[in-house]
Amino acid sequence: MTATADRLFQGADWDFPTLQRIHDACDEIARSELGLDVYPNQIEVITAEQILDAYSSVGMPLFYKHWSFGKHFAFQEASYRKGLMGLAYEVVINSSPCISYLMEENTATMQTLVIAHAAFGHNHFFKNNYLFRQWTDADGILDYLEFAKGYVAQCEERHGRQAVEHTLDAAHALMSHGIDRYPGKKKLELRVEEKRAGQRRLHEESVFNDLWRTVPTRPAKSNAVLSVERRRTLLGLPQENILYFLEKSAPRLQPWQREILRIVRHIAQYFYPQSQTKVMNEGTATYVHYRIMNRLHEQGKISDGNFLEFLQSHTDVVFQPDFDDPRFSGFNPYALGFAMMQDIERIVTSPDDEDREWFREIAGSGDTMGVLRRVWANYRDESFITQFLSPRLMRRLRLFHLHDDPAETAGIRVDAIHDERGYRRVRRELARQYDVGFIDPNIEVVDVDLAGNRRLILRHTVVKGAQLNEVDAKRVLQHLADLWSYDVSLIEVDAADTILKEYILSPRGLAAAA
């Protein structure tokens, strides 16, 4: 029997030396038994109000000021005070050092859980997953956010708060269309970007955009008009990164406005991997905290009572309501991710004949953590589900696929059941729900009428009839027109290039006034 003195803490109370002991115990298990590779950890304890503040600024410890953050804070604080929402036990930042913010209201057991979950589970995933390695700069993000905060504040002093606010409003509206979705460009180094910002401003203030020298100020002769190919080449079209295109080519933006677009674009790119790895990231962190907490209990470092407290919280986190439950709102990423991690462990250690047929490379290999570390490093949600969702787990979760298309049938058809063909169909359809190529609208800048009214032309290729919401489309396009400072046209087309709808918006003059 383990002596009480060997335990990390007694009861629910904790102090900072206790947190250090908890961290060190988790670190020993994470590195020596699980083989995790993490950034240096920085643990900070914050209040409930500070957690709400982190929510409002998308979880970042440093951010520029914007009215939308205050709006979100007020709404969430009111909901929290009325008991309509709970708070996360922690917030974790993808940076080096990896910063984990712990709620001061947590008990010692919950502090242990969140250190295992965030400081080691999320931390390992951030450092090793290929998307984060490819698209983010953990070493430079904190310095870059500090630069961004200071730069926006300087712009408010020089150009007025309203002008800066209008530019940020427009940039935020286009934030989801301000990312590069495909690899090939040089990895972003945010510290270098910060240093280059001043050099860019000096250069842009002294150089006129040569592209716009070709725009005639009076009716052009035929030989003065650029060919379509030449025009698109100069403009880098087609271009899916709309913020990048505006930053480089919008004719009337001021240098400071271009820098703000660049800041918002870099921050959007920083968050891009997180939207593609929600199931994997939370599944990894949940699996890691489960393994660490069980091991601490086995070692006698936490009591039976502490362990039961942990199990209660863990069970709440991985709870998945059934499809006919009023609380159902889709798949809980913690539940699905954790279930798949545990199922991979089962396939690796105790496979059956079905597992050996479906997962020949890993079934019975015996190296659970080696397989999981490779999975965590090399997949995103869509490919992870496509590759590793097993028939046994589909049966346990009672997954099936319904087809509901009024154009094809009057009712709902069960389109996939529990047979081999059905398993593959269910897995494919579930994976598609996490495929950014399927769920995000495919919108590109395709042309600009340089010789005429300078209208910017965008194209949305509709997938499976999913057209844009008209109200939202007009609101976002209005922001785009304001930044472009001329008319903007968005054409929606289907796979056969048939025009389904066209939106045309004119600027309100905000960019020009700024």
Secondary structure as UniProt FT lines:
FT   HELIX           4..6
FT   HELIX           16..32
FT   STRAND          41..46
FT   HELIX           48..56
FT   TURN            57..59
FT   HELIX           67..81
FT   TURN            82..83
FT   STRAND          90..93
FT   STRAND          98..103
FT   TURN            104..105
FT   HELIX           108..114
FT   HELIX           115..122
FT   HELIX           123..128
FT   HELIX           130..135
FT   TURN            138..140
FT   HELIX           141..159
FT   HELIX           161..173
FT   HELIX           175..177
FT   HELIX           190..206
FT   HELIX           210..214
FT   HELIX           222..224
FT   HELIX           228..235
FT   HELIX           242..249
FT   TURN            251..252
FT   HELIX           255..276
FT   HELIX           278..298
FT   TURN            299..300
FT   HELIX           304..317
FT   TURN            323..324
FT   TURN            326..327
FT   HELIX           333..349
FT   HELIX           353..358
FT   TURN            360..364
FT   HELIX           368..378
FT   HELIX           381..388
FT   HELIX           391..396
FT   TURN            397..398
FT   STRAND          401..403
FT   TURN            406..408
FT   STRAND          413..416
FT   HELIX           420..432
FT   TURN            433..434
FT   HELIX           436..439
FT   STRAND          442..448
FT   TURN            450..453
FT   STRAND          456..461
FT   TURN            464..465
FT   HELIX           470..484
FT   STRAND          488..493
FT   TURN            495..496
FT   STRAND          499..505
FT   HELIX           510..513
//
